[in-house]
Amino acid sequence: MPTSVPKARRVIVTFAAAHGFAQEDLEDIETAAGEALANAIEHGNRADGFIELFCQFTDLVLVVEVKDWGAGFLPGKSIGERSEGARGRGWGIFLMKSLMDRVSHRENGSLVRLEKRLPRAQRRQAQGHGPVRDLD
């Protein structure tokens, strides 16, 4: 397990790149995962700062789970929406939902699951079919 948020982000991006994600997608994945990791550290397990990170690539879908042992939160209508008066804060869940295909919360919000499907053009390459060429 990486010992810092930047190292954890690099591990996630390296894992996603190894499964065929393009640079633009890797940047989205890095940003969304960075938000999930930062939230877990800041709002989750502040006392000892430990988090659990899980990455999986199955059926052409990248899954990243970030778990902390804090009190969590009650996901509700505010999840994915910016609250007024946040003064530059409160963008994390909004960003995650904007950049990933699916974002879900379990265990009272102490586990965040991010999912991103490999885009069609990269699927063929990941399956060993070579690059997709335009026929125009």
Secondary structure, DSSP 4 states (H G I P E B T S, - for coil): --SSHHHHHHHHHHHHHHTT--HHHHHHHHHHHHHHHHHIIIII-TTT---EEEEEEETTEEEEEEE--S------TTTTSPPTT-TT---HHHHHHHHSSEEEEEGGGTEEEEEEEPPHHHHHHHTT--------
